[in-house]
C-alpha cells in the first residue's frame, strides 16, 4: 500500500512563554495528525510529539533542527501549521530547497 508521507511543521515553543501555550501548540500538531490519519492514505512524521521527549526545552534549537531536517527529506509533502516559528520556517525552506512541496493542512485535504 502506497501512502503519502507528510511532515508536520509548526510552532512548538516559539511564542509560547508558558507550559499551557506550549501544550496548545502540541495540540495543533495532534489535531493535524489526527485529521490526516482519519482521512487515510497518509503516514505522518509528527515532530510535535518531541515535546514529550524534551518538555523542559533542555535541548538546543540547533540540536532539534539537526535531527529534524533529515526527516523533512523523507517526506513527500510538508504541512505548515499556523503560527510564527523560526524552526518551522527553517524546515519549510529546507523542504523547498529539496523540491518538496509545502502546503497548509486545508490545501492538502482539499
N, C-alpha and C positions, 0 to 999 in steps of 0.2 A: 504494500500500500504506500503510495507516494503522498507525502504531506509537505506543506509549505512550512519552512522553519522561520519563525518570527522571533526577532529580538525586541524586547520592550525597552525603551529608553525614555527616562523621565527623571524628575527631581526626587531625590531621597532626602538629603539633608540641607541642601541649599534653600534658603528662605524658610527654614524650619528651626526656629530658635528653641522650641520646646519639644519634649518627647511626644506630646499629643500631636503636634504638627507633623513630626516625622512619621508617626503611625498613620496619619491621614494620607501622607504621600505613599506609604506602603499599601494602604487600602486602594489607591488608584491603580497600582500595579496589579493587585489581586483582582480587582474588578475587570481590568482589561484581559488578564489571563483567563478568568472565568468566561468572559464573553467569547473569546477565541475557542476555548475548549467546547463550549456549548454549540458553537457554530459547526465544529467538526472540521477535519481536514488540515488542522494546524498543530505543529509541535512548537511549544513556546519556551524560549530562553528568557527567564524572568529574573534579572538582577535585583529587582526589588526585594526578593527574598533574602538577599545578603544582609539586610537589616538584622536578621536573626543570628547571623554569624558575628556581626560587629555592632551590637546595639548601642555601645558607648562611643562609637566612632574612634576606635583605637588605631585603626589602620589609616594611612595617609591616602589622600585623594590619588596621588600618583600610583600607589600600590593597587588601588581598585581599578584605575584606568588600565594599567598594565595587564591586569588579569582579565578585564572585560573586552578589550579590543580584539583579541583572538576569537572570542565568542561572537562578536559582531560579524567577523569574517565567515562564520559558519551559516549565517542567516541568509535566507532568500530575500527577506524584506525586514526593514526596521520600522517599528511603530513608535513614533514620537508622541509621548504623553504630554498633556499641557503642563505648563509651569516653567519658570526660569531654572536653568541648571547648567552650570559650566560643564559638568561631566557628560550630561546628555548631549550638549552641543558638540563636544569632542567626539562622542560615539557616532553621532549622526554625520559629522564631517568625515570621519573615517569610513563610514559606510559608503558615502557618496564617492569618496576617493577610490574605493574598491569597486565601484559600479553597482552597489546595492541600493535599491530604491528606499527612500524614506517617506513614509506616509503617516497620516493620522489613523486612529482606530476606525473612525467613521468611514474614511476612504477605503480602507481595507475591507470593511464589512458591507460595502455597497453592493 
